[in-house]
């Protein structure tokens, strides 16, 4: 995430701000210009009053580029779900922002069959399964509740679970057929992740019956990634988005970490500075995560970044990063 300043007084402001705390100017995110704009006579998103959305819309009374992607949202008579909806849309706005930064196409559900859309549903009344099907990402809004999400994280043995992480994972499924759409790319993807046409239900049953293999961390970014090649892709895709967003944020705030004192070259895996792309960025990434984990431990918290990037995992991350970069430059949707 880039840093932003108020166009009136120059104060540091943040992506989600609706008002500048110094001069009181109203703020809105211009999705076309990709900047926060200050002013009153602008077309605010129709969800500004309902959920505090700070996006600007194409016209007065319409939705912004992020909110327009929501196909189903909670009912007005469900106050708990409405509160959770606020958090879910905040995370989704950040996702849509990052997809734009990566210049990925965002075909919308209301423009074409199979386009990207979001059903944000409450499981307080009916069962909801978070997932993706035919372009539609479904999210159980219970994931907005910190206590419930943390309990699920513990129950499922996950080191990391966030609303934004869910969105990144599910859009990974959406982008697979858009980015891996020719024989050569598909063959390369299968060489790394496996055959995505394998029986999904059988793999799901096996995963929840037997659990991940003991050595899953040697070749997978998470235990869940071992369940099926499609989940390995989605988990890796989400991780690439984690990396890009965090590195952009660090760069925007001038945060640079050389590594532990006296050991600026200390890394878990050999880094080739001439490799280019994500492999080259990992040098900055690993130094940053070492420092952040050490700071968290000093405060008595668990590691902020509880992952180990082995050689095979880096190969997968680099592949996904490469097809994202190619998809941003050679595809039109």
C-alpha positions as CSV (number, residue, x, y, z in Angstrom):
1,X,0.0,0.0,0.0
2,X,1.3,3.4,-1.0
3,X,1.3,6.3,1.5
4,X,-1.0,9.3,0.8
5,X,-1.3,13.0,1.7
6,X,-4.2,15.3,2.0
7,X,-4.5,17.5,-1.1
8,X,-5.5,20.5,1.0
9,X,-3.0,20.6,3.8
10,X,-0.4,18.0,3.0
11,X,-1.0,15.9,6.1
12,X,-0.3,12.2,6.0
13,X,-3.5,10.3,5.4
14,X,-4.3,6.6,4.9
15,X,-6.1,4.6,2.3
16,X,-9.2,4.1,4.4
17,X,-9.6,7.7,5.7
18,X,-12.8,9.5,4.9
19,X,-11.6,12.8,6.5
20,X,-8.2,14.5,7.1
21,X,-7.7,14.8,10.8
22,X,-5.7,18.0,10.5
23,X,-7.9,20.3,8.2
24,X,-11.2,18.4,8.3
25,X,-11.4,18.0,4.5
26,X,-13.5,15.1,3.3
27,X,-11.5,12.4,1.5
28,X,-12.4,9.9,-1.2
29,X,-10.3,7.4,-3.1
30,X,-10.4,8.0,-6.8
31,X,-10.1,4.5,-8.4
32,X,-9.2,5.9,-11.8
33,X,-6.5,8.3,-10.6
34,X,-5.5,5.9,-7.8
35,X,-5.2,8.8,-5.3
36,X,-7.1,10.2,-2.3
37,X,-9.0,13.3,-3.3
38,X,-10.1,16.0,-1.0
39,X,-13.3,17.9,-1.5
40,X,-17.1,17.9,-0.9
41,X,-18.7,18.1,-4.4
42,X,-17.7,14.7,-5.6
43,X,-19.7,11.5,-6.3
44,X,-19.2,9.5,-3.1
45,X,-19.9,5.8,-3.1
46,X,-23.5,4.9,-2.3
47,X,-22.1,2.8,0.6
48,X,-20.3,5.8,2.3
49,X,-23.0,6.3,4.9
50,X,-23.8,2.6,5.4
51,X,-20.2,1.2,5.8
52,X,-17.9,4.2,5.7
53,X,-16.7,3.4,2.2
54,X,-14.4,6.2,1.0
55,X,-14.4,5.3,-2.6
56,X,-15.5,7.7,-5.4
57,X,-18.2,6.4,-7.7
58,X,-18.6,7.0,-11.4
59,X,-21.8,9.1,-10.7
60,X,-23.8,10.4,-7.8
61,X,-25.8,7.6,-6.2
62,X,-23.8,4.7,-7.6
63,X,-21.3,2.3,-6.1
64,X,-17.5,2.6,-6.3
65,X,-15.4,0.1,-8.2
66,X,-14.9,-2.1,-5.1
67,X,-18.4,-2.0,-3.7
68,X,-19.9,-2.7,-7.1
69,X,-18.3,-6.1,-7.1
70,X,-20.5,-7.1,-4.1
71,X,-23.3,-9.2,-5.5
72,X,-25.0,-10.1,-2.2
73,X,-24.7,-8.3,1.1
74,X,-26.3,-8.8,4.6
75,X,-30.0,-7.9,5.1
76,X,-30.8,-4.6,6.8
77,X,-32.5,-6.4,9.7
78,X,-29.3,-8.3,10.7
79,X,-27.3,-5.8,12.8
80,X,-24.6,-8.2,13.7
81,X,-23.9,-9.1,10.0
82,X,-24.1,-5.4,9.0
83,X,-21.3,-4.6,11.5
84,X,-19.2,-7.5,10.1
85,X,-19.9,-6.3,6.5
86,X,-18.1,-3.1,7.3
87,X,-14.9,-5.0,8.1
88,X,-15.3,-7.3,5.1
89,X,-15.7,-4.4,2.6
90,X,-12.7,-2.7,4.1
91,X,-10.6,-5.8,3.4
92,X,-12.1,-6.1,-0.1
93,X,-11.3,-2.5,-0.9
94,X,-7.6,-3.2,-0.1
95,X,-7.7,-6.3,-2.3
96,X,-9.2,-4.4,-5.2
97,X,-6.6,-1.7,-4.8
98,X,-3.8,-4.3,-4.9
99,X,-5.2,-6.0,-8.0
100,X,-5.1,-2.6,-9.6
101,X,-1.5,-2.0,-8.5
102,X,-0.6,-5.3,-10.1
103,X,-2.6,-4.2,-13.2
104,X,-4.6,-7.4,-13.2
105,X,-7.8,-7.4,-15.2
106,X,-11.0,-7.3,-13.0
107,X,-13.9,-8.4,-15.2
108,X,-17.0,-7.9,-13.1
109,X,-19.9,-10.2,-12.5
110,X,-22.4,-7.6,-13.8
111,X,-20.5,-7.2,-17.1
112,X,-20.0,-10.8,-18.2
113,X,-20.7,-14.4,-17.1
114,X,-18.0,-15.7,-14.8
115,X,-16.8,-12.2,-13.9
116,X,-15.6,-11.5,-10.4
117,X,-18.2,-10.9,-7.7
118,X,-18.6,-11.3,-4.0
119,X,-21.4,-12.8,-1.9
120,X,-20.8,-11.6,1.7
121,X,-23.1,-13.7,3.8
122,X,-23.9,-14.2,7.5
123,X,-23.7,-17.7,9.0
124,X,-25.7,-16.6,12.0
125,X,-28.9,-17.6,10.1
126,X,-27.8,-20.1,7.5
127,X,-24.7,-22.2,6.9
128,X,-22.1,-20.4,4.8
129,X,-19.0,-21.9,3.2
130,X,-16.2,-19.5,2.2
131,X,-15.0,-20.4,-1.3
132,X,-15.1,-19.6,-5.0
133,X,-17.2,-20.9,-7.8
134,X,-17.7,-19.5,-11.4
135,X,-16.2,-16.2,-10.5
136,X,-18.2,-15.6,-7.3
137,X,-16.2,-15.4,-4.0
138,X,-18.4,-16.3,-1.0
139,X,-17.3,-15.1,2.4
140,X,-18.7,-16.1,5.7
141,X,-18.9,-12.8,7.5
142,X,-18.2,-14.6,10.8
143,X,-14.5,-14.3,9.7
144,X,-14.9,-10.6,10.6
145,X,-15.2,-11.5,14.3
146,X,-11.7,-11.6,15.7
147,X,-12.6,-14.2,18.4
148,X,-14.3,-16.6,16.1
149,X,-11.7,-16.3,13.4
150,X,-8.9,-16.9,15.9
151,X,-10.7,-20.0,17.2
152,X,-11.0,-21.3,13.7
153,X,-7.4,-20.6,13.1
154,X,-6.4,-22.7,16.2
155,X,-8.9,-25.5,15.3
156,X,-7.5,-25.8,11.8
157,X,-3.8,-25.5,12.9
158,X,-3.2,-22.4,10.8
159,X,-0.4,-19.9,11.6
160,X,-2.1,-17.1,9.8
161,X,-5.8,-16.3,9.1
162,X,-7.2,-12.9,8.1
163,X,-10.1,-11.5,6.1
164,X,-7.7,-10.1,3.6
165,X,-5.9,-13.4,3.4
166,X,-9.2,-15.1,2.6
167,X,-10.0,-12.7,-0.2
168,X,-6.5,-13.1,-1.7
169,X,-6.8,-16.9,-1.6
170,X,-10.2,-17.0,-3.3
171,X,-9.3,-14.6,-6.1
172,X,-6.3,-16.8,-6.7
173,X,-8.8,-19.5,-7.8
174,X,-10.6,-16.9,-10.0
175,X,-7.4,-15.8,-11.7
176,X,-6.0,-19.3,-12.5
177,X,-7.9,-19.8,-15.8
178,X,-7.2,-16.2,-16.8
179,X,-3.5,-16.4,-16.2
180,X,-2.8,-20.1,-17.0
181,X,-4.6,-20.2,-20.3
182,X,-2.2,-21.8,-22.8
183,X,-0.6,-25.2,-23.0
184,X,2.9,-24.2,-22.2
185,X,1.9,-22.2,-19.1
186,X,-0.4,-25.0,-18.0
187,X,2.3,-27.6,-18.3
188,X,4.7,-25.4,-16.3
189,X,2.1,-24.9,-13.6
190,X,1.3,-28.6,-13.3
191,X,5.1,-29.4,-13.0
192,X,5.1,-27.2,-9.9
193,X,1.7,-27.6,-8.3
194,X,0.3,-30.8,-9.8
195,X,-2.7,-31.5,-12.0
196,X,-5.5,-29.2,-11.1
197,X,-8.1,-31.6,-12.7
198,X,-7.5,-34.2,-10.0
199,X,-10.7,-35.2,-8.1
200,X,-11.2,-32.3,-5.7
201,X,-13.7,-34.0,-3.3
202,X,-11.5,-37.1,-2.9
203,X,-8.5,-34.8,-2.1
204,X,-10.7,-32.8,0.4
205,X,-11.8,-36.0,2.1
206,X,-8.2,-37.3,2.3
207,X,-6.9,-34.0,3.7
208,X,-9.5,-33.8,6.5
209,X,-9.1,-37.5,7.3
210,X,-5.3,-37.8,7.3
211,X,-4.1,-34.2,7.6
212,X,-1.1,-32.8,5.8
213,X,2.1,-34.8,5.4
214,X,4.7,-34.3,8.1
215,X,7.1,-32.7,5.7
216,X,4.6,-30.4,4.1
217,X,6.8,-27.3,4.7
218,X,9.5,-28.6,2.4
219,X,7.5,-27.8,-0.7
220,X,4.3,-25.9,0.3
221,X,3.7,-22.4,1.7
222,X,1.0,-23.7,4.1
223,X,-0.4,-27.0,5.3
224,X,-3.7,-26.3,3.5
225,X,-1.7,-26.0,0.2
226,X,-1.1,-29.8,0.3
227,X,-4.7,-30.6,0.0
228,X,-5.0,-30.2,-3.8
229,X,-3.0,-28.6,-6.6
230,X,-5.7,-25.9,-6.9
231,X,-5.3,-25.0,-3.3
232,X,-1.6,-25.0,-3.6
233,X,-1.9,-22.4,-6.4
234,X,-4.4,-20.3,-4.5
235,X,-2.3,-20.3,-1.3
236,X,0.8,-19.4,-3.3
237,X,-1.1,-16.7,-5.2
238,X,-2.3,-15.2,-1.9
239,X,1.3,-15.2,-0.6
240,X,2.6,-13.3,-3.6
241,X,0.0,-10.6,-2.9
242,X,1.1,-10.6,0.7
243,X,4.7,-10.0,-0.4
244,X,3.9,-7.3,-2.9
245,X,1.6,-5.3,-0.6
246,X,3.9,-5.5,2.4
247,X,7.0,-4.5,0.4
248,X,5.2,-1.6,-1.2
249,X,4.0,-0.4,2.2
250,X,7.6,-0.7,3.6
251,X,9.0,1.2,0.6
252,X,6.3,3.9,0.9
253,X,7.3,4.7,4.5
254,X,11.0,4.5,3.8
255,X,11.4,1.3,5.9
256,X,14.6,-0.6,4.9
257,X,16.1,-3.4,6.8
258,X,19.7,-4.6,6.0
259,X,19.5,-7.7,8.2
260,X,20.7,-8.5,11.7
261,X,23.6,-6.3,12.9
262,X,26.8,-7.6,11.5
263,X,25.1,-10.1,9.3
264,X,23.4,-8.2,6.4
265,X,23.7,-11.3,4.2
266,X,22.0,-13.7,6.5
267,X,19.1,-15.4,4.7
268,X,17.3,-18.7,5.0
269,X,17.8,-19.4,1.2
270,X,20.5,-18.3,-1.2
271,X,19.4,-15.1,-3.0
272,X,20.5,-14.2,-6.5
273,X,20.4,-10.4,-6.8
274,X,20.5,-10.7,-10.6
275,X,17.5,-13.0,-10.8
276,X,15.0,-10.2,-11.2
277,X,11.3,-10.2,-10.3
278,X,10.2,-11.7,-7.0
279,X,13.4,-13.6,-6.5
280,X,15.4,-10.4,-6.3
281,X,12.7,-8.8,-4.0
282,X,13.1,-11.7,-1.5
283,X,16.4,-10.2,-0.3
284,X,14.5,-7.2,1.0
285,X,11.6,-9.4,2.1
286,X,13.6,-11.8,4.3
287,X,15.5,-9.0,6.0
288,X,12.2,-7.2,6.8
289,X,10.5,-10.3,8.1
290,X,13.4,-11.2,10.4
291,X,13.2,-7.7,11.9
292,X,9.5,-7.7,12.3
293,X,9.5,-11.2,13.9
294,X,12.2,-10.1,16.3
295,X,10.2,-7.0,17.2
296,X,7.1,-9.0,17.8
297,X,9.0,-11.4,20.1
298,X,10.4,-8.5,22.0
299,X,6.9,-7.4,22.7
300,X,5.9,-10.9,23.8
301,X,3.9,-11.8,20.6
302,X,4.1,-14.6,18.2
303,X,6.0,-14.1,14.9
304,X,4.3,-11.6,12.6
305,X,5.4,-13.7,9.6
306,X,5.3,-17.4,10.6
307,X,6.4,-18.9,7.3
308,X,9.5,-20.5,6.0
309,X,10.3,-20.1,2.3
310,X,12.2,-23.1,1.0
311,X,13.7,-23.4,-2.5
312,X,10.6,-25.2,-3.9
313,X,8.3,-22.7,-2.4
314,X,10.3,-19.8,-3.8
315,X,10.0,-21.5,-7.3
316,X,6.2,-21.5,-7.0
317,X,6.1,-18.0,-5.7
318,X,8.3,-16.8,-8.6
319,X,6.2,-18.7,-11.1
320,X,2.9,-17.1,-9.9
321,X,4.6,-13.7,-9.8
322,X,5.7,-14.2,-13.4
323,X,2.3,-15.1,-14.7
324,X,0.8,-12.1,-12.9
325,X,3.3,-9.8,-14.5
326,X,2.6,-11.3,-17.9
327,X,-1.1,-11.2,-17.4
328,X,-0.8,-7.5,-16.6
329,X,1.0,-6.6,-19.8
330,X,-0.3,-8.9,-22.5
331,X,-4.0,-9.7,-21.7
332,X,-7.1,-7.6,-22.2
333,X,-10.4,-8.8,-20.8
